[in-house]
Amino acid sequence: MGQAGTAEAAVRYLRATGVHPAEPLPRPRLRCVGDDERAPVDRQEFRRVLGHFATGVTVITAPAADGPAGFACQSFSSLSLDPLLVAFMVGRTSTTWPRIARAGVFCVNVLSAGQGELCRGFAVSGGDKFAGVAYDTAPVSGSPRLAGTLAWVDCTIHAVHTGGDHLIVVGRVATLGTGDNEDGAPLLFHKGRFL
């Protein structure tokens, strides 16, 4: 399945389950870089420079038929107040994303400063990421709500858009709250390491 095909399949699945994602925006006009224009930025330089932007770290979780699904995600943000929407980005090669897409729901777990090892466990591919991890279930979606977090946001998938080698997943907020460690410091990622 191609890049656009993955997003389209997720949207078809969501529509079949009664969730109606927002209509896709028109595609931007694309053009080639001219001979007289500067060459595109080197990928390593792109990562190095953008690594100066500190981000919070989350774990996106969902209930799945074959056991809970989850992955570490630093590309999460609030999106809209009316309606209440959040967004996260996930790589198209993710093996966890299809399981979350099939669930049609997810919970964003905002990690606290002491949860670096927990994050590393969710950052690897394969294996039982939930082994030894304490959690209960989010009230609306039934997604795993991890213990010791600063906050959680329980969502249904509202829309999925393509974005280069990632998908942009928009979630409609069903409910949210602070976690066990609401007064703690956040886990931050900066220049390739946790702060």
Rosetta blueprint (number, residue, H / E / L):
1 M L
2 G L
3 Q H
4 A H
5 G H
6 T H
7 A H
8 E H
9 A H
10 A H
11 V H
12 R H
13 Y H
14 L H
15 R H
16 A H
17 T L
18 G L
19 V L
20 H L
21 P L
22 A L
23 E L
24 P L
25 L L
26 P L
27 R L
28 P L
29 R L
30 L L
31 R L
32 C L
33 V L
34 G L
35 D L
36 D L
37 E L
38 R L
39 A L
40 P L
41 V L
42 D L
43 R H
44 Q H
45 E H
46 F H
47 R H
48 R H
49 V H
50 L H
51 G L
52 H L
53 F L
54 A L
55 T E
56 G E
57 V L
58 T E
59 V E
60 I E
61 T E
62 A E
63 P L
64 A L
65 A L
66 D L
67 G L
68 P L
69 A E
70 G E
71 F E
72 A E
73 C E
74 Q L
75 S L
76 F E
77 S E
78 S E
79 L E
80 S E
81 L E
82 D L
83 P L
84 L E
85 L E
86 V E
87 A E
88 F E
89 M E
90 V E
91 G E
92 R L
93 T L
94 S L
95 T L
96 T L
97 W H
98 P H
99 R H
100 I H
101 A H
102 R H
103 A H
104 G L
105 V E
106 F E
107 C E
108 V E
109 N E
110 V E
111 L L
112 S E
113 A L
114 G L
115 Q L
116 G H
117 E H
118 L H
119 C H
120 R H
121 G H
122 F H
123 A H
124 V L
125 S L
126 G L
127 G L
128 D L
129 K L
130 F L
131 A L
132 G L
133 V L
134 A L
135 Y E
136 D E
137 T E
138 A L
139 P L
140 V L
141 S L
142 G L
143 S L
144 P E
145 R E
146 L E
147 A L
148 G L
149 T L
150 L L
151 A E
152 W E
153 V E
154 D E
155 C E
156 T E
157 I E
158 H E
159 A E
160 V E
161 H E
162 T E
163 G E
164 G L
165 D L
166 H E
167 L E
168 I E
169 V E
170 V E
171 G E
172 R E
173 V E
174 A E
175 T E
176 L E
177 G E
178 T E
179 G L
180 D L
181 N L
182 E L
183 D L
184 G L
185 A L
186 P E
187 L L
188 L E
189 F E
190 H E
191 K L
192 G L
193 R E
194 F E
195 L L
